[in-house]
Amino acid sequence: MNILYTDPSSIDGRNIIIKKEEDIHHLITVLRMKIGEKIKVSDGAGWEYEATLKDIERNQLIMAITDKQKAAVEPSVKITLFQGIPKSQKMELIIQKNVELGVVAITPVFMERTIVVDKGNFHKKITRWQKISDEAVKQCARGFLPEITEPISFEQMVGALDDFDLVIFPYENAKDISIKDILKNFNGKTLAIIIGPEGGFSSKEVAALEALGIEGVTLGKTVLRTETAGMVAVAMCMYELEL
């Protein structure tokens, strides 16, 4: 069954109201849906609906909800990725693959070793990055649309870490503590992973994280690129937590 992704505001009681032109075009022109046919609808917030096309109006479609359930593919632990902003188009790959792996949010972070030509021109980038994230969700049939947030400073990130049950940062000089070790007794619901940009974390940033009681973890014997490290860390967490 095809899946349509919509906004929670489209859910109106026992009906789903589709008003976006591209969605109407896709359903009626591409899929050639007819009155009485069924489709699966995700609200992007963790709920999935089975709905039947009830009415085709000029500027909207009305679907009757016949079933509602929690999205089965979403992990129970919510993982947020704080990514040191990399050069070039590496962020696009980082977003695509980490969304496929199951993160619920990605926040770009300006760090000491971030190399960005134009720090003030991120509005268009965020729009594009969010589109890449949404397409990744559709490709792997997730039930949640992760948010790609506006970039923040390292200091702003540090101020937000209290919101998480556990925070880890993969660090090339961390030799003794693995993700398996640190997750052994974890039973929380939220987890943050911090990845440095090219060149890694500065000594000042490492000291700031360690001062909060956050321990660096190793991802293995090799030093990984920034675009690889996040994917590996997320995949390891998913495996160890059996998500």
TORRO-567192 format. One line per 2 residues: their letters; for each residue y, x, z of C-alpha. Coordinates in steps of 0.001 Angstrom, whole numbers, plus 500000, padded with zeros to 6 digits. Layout:
<nodes>
a	Y/X/Z ~ ...
</nodes>
This chain:
<nodes>
mn	500000/500000/500000 ~ 503481/501308/499112
il	505885/502225/501936 ~ 509580/501328/501940
yt	511901/503168/504331 ~ 514826/501157/505621
dp	517292/501125/508506 ~ 516578/499318/511825
ss	519658/497175/511134 ~ 517744/495634/508207
id	515335/493974/510641 ~ 516592/490438/511311
gr	514263/488521/513597 ~ 511115/487799/511595
ni	512698/488932/508338 ~ 513648/492214/506699
ii	516800/492074/504572 ~ 516957/494703/501815
kk	520472/495246/500437 ~ 520520/498818/499112
ee	520704/498770/495328 ~ 518310/501694/494921
di	515688/499968/497112 ~ 516030/496685/495232
hh	515726/498536/491922 ~ 512659/500438/493121
li	510867/497326/494378 ~ 511702/494915/491567
tv	512110/497150/488508 ~ 509807/500084/489269
lr	507076/498464/491387 ~ 507591/495032/489768
mk	507046/493199/493052 ~ 506633/489459/492883
ig	507130/486713/495459 ~ 504173/486694/497854
ek	503261/490367/497413 ~ 503003/492625/500468
ik	504498/496016/501279 ~ 504614/498322/504307
vs	508109/498919/505690 ~ 509131/501716/508066
dg	512376/501437/510027 ~ 512561/505226/510427
ag	512625/504835/514209 ~ 508898/504763/514888
we	507982/501183/513916 ~ 506071/500030/510861
ye	505951/496494/509489 ~ 503765/494671/507026
at	506007/492326/505089 ~ 505708/489780/502300
lk	508420/489359/499679 ~ 509793/485884/500365
di	512951/485541/498297 ~ 514769/487451/495542
er	518509/486840/495666 ~ 521279/488339/493569
nq	522253/491134/495956 ~ 519383/491237/498418
li	515681/490765/498986 ~ 514256/488824/501915
ma	510861/489799/503301 ~ 508880/487963/505955
it	507341/490177/508654 ~ 503625/489507/509092
dk	502731/492448/511359 ~ 504468/495107/513479
qk	503039/498246/515054 ~ 503965/501722/516256
aa	503738/504412/513591 ~ 500365/506057/514166
ve	501263/509451/512670 ~ 504119/510322/515045
ps	503328/512924/517742 ~ 503683/511934/521394
vk	505757/515038/522202 ~ 509159/515089/520517
it	509981/518541/519134 ~ 513551/519544/518276
lf	514232/522705/516282 ~ 517407/524688/516957
qg	517662/526926/513901 ~ 519939/529948/513637
ip	521679/529337/510315 ~ 520186/531564/507589
ks	521684/532806/504343 ~ 521422/531177/500935
qk	519134/528145/500502 ~ 516558/529081/503124
me	517641/526148/505295 ~ 516333/523714/502692
li	512806/525135/502962 ~ 513064/525238/506768
iq	514036/521567/506903 ~ 511441/520388/504407
kn	508469/522102/506022 ~ 509370/521499/509668
ve	509950/517799/508992 ~ 506536/517658/507320
lg	505075/519287/510440 ~ 506577/516627/512714
vv	509899/517667/514314 ~ 512223/514819/515296
ai	515518/516692/514859 ~ 516876/519934/513439
tp	520159/521380/514672 ~ 521714/524324/512779
vf	523206/526881/515183 ~ 525855/529548/514629
me	524617/532697/516366 ~ 526010/536219/516623
rt	523975/537446/513672 ~ 524508/534395/511480
iv	525768/535425/508040 ~ 527539/532480/506397
vd	530271/532813/503789 ~ 532051/529501/504444
kg	531568/528041/507914 ~ 533920/525144/507210
nf	532079/523717/504206 ~ 529084/522097/505865
hk	529665/518392/505211 ~ 528078/518486/501752
ki	525292/520715/503044 ~ 524428/518300/505861
tr	524285/515405/503386 ~ 521944/517382/501133
wq	519830/518609/504059 ~ 519434/515052/505367
ki	518294/513917/501929 ~ 515710/516725/501841
sd	514501/515638/505286 ~ 514229/511985/504235
ea	512262/512924/501111 ~ 509880/515038/503216
vk	509285/512043/505499 ~ 508408/509852/502526
qc	506101/512506/501077 ~ 504008/512761/504244
ar	504310/509066/505243 ~ 505863/509645/508662
gf	507236/506737/510662 ~ 510359/508489/511942
lp	513393/509823/510071 ~ 514512/513064/511781
ei	518220/513742/512082 ~ 519790/516887/510657
te	522784/517293/512935 ~ 526126/518979/512418
pi	526067/522742/513145 ~ 526895/523801/516695
sf	527662/527087/518428 ~ 525135/529004/520510
eq	527119/528058/523620 ~ 526984/524360/522716
mv	523243/524638/522211 ~ 522788/526241/525634
ga	524685/523326/527172 ~ 522270/520846/525569
ld	519017/522477/526702 ~ 518862/520590/530008
df	517889/517505/528004 ~ 514443/518976/527243
dl	511324/519195/529388 ~ 510555/522636/527965
vi	512420/525186/525850 ~ 510833/528167/524112
fp	512236/530871/521883 ~ 509997/533076/519751
ye	511207/536658/520158 ~ 509860/539790/518496
na	510118/541805/521732 ~ 508116/539274/523747
kd	504664/540857/523809 ~ 502786/539263/526694
is	503480/535516/526633 ~ 502082/533335/523852
ik	502789/529717/523008 ~ 499273/528932/524219
di	500100/530459/527619 ~ 503368/528604/528046
lk	501953/525222/526983 ~ 498811/525462/529102
nf	500079/523127/531831 ~ 502782/521306/529890
ng	502738/517519/530219 ~ 506310/516652/529288
kt	507611/514554/526416 ~ 510353/516699/524863
la	510241/520278/523620 ~ 512910/522484/522055
ii	512184/525521/519889 ~ 514988/528032/519249
ig	514769/530282/516195 ~ 517158/533148/515509
pe	518768/533843/512103 ~ 518155/536927/509968
gg	518366/539879/512321 ~ 517102/537799/515235
fs	518768/537120/518566 ~ 521403/539463/519944
sk	520777/541056/523345 ~ 523549/538857/524761
ev	521843/535691/523503 ~ 518462/536765/524868
aa	520058/537465/528256 ~ 521747/534035/528242
le	518446/532256/527572 ~ 516527/534302/530118
al	519228/533560/532713 ~ 518292/529890/532313
gi	514659/530710/533073 ~ 513604/530396/529424
eg	510952/532922/528473 ~ 510581/534461/525045
vt	507191/533982/523394 ~ 505298/535992/520814
lg	504095/534526/517526 ~ 501705/537395/516899
kt	501741/541069/516008 ~ 503942/540818/512920
vl	507689/540146/512728 ~ 508241/536903/510816
rt	511179/535890/508655 ~ 513482/533247/510124
et	512285/530660/507587 ~ 508667/531340/508581
ag	509032/531622/512352 ~ 510024/528003/512960
mv	507145/526625/510913 ~ 504640/528835/512716
av	506030/527950/516148 ~ 506017/524211/515428
am	502493/524346/513994 ~ 501249/526303/517028
cm	502803/523766/519404 ~ 501286/520865/517491
ye	497871/522507/517642 ~ 498002/523489/521315
le	499273/520056/522352 ~ 496687/518373/520096
l	499372/516328/518397
</nodes>
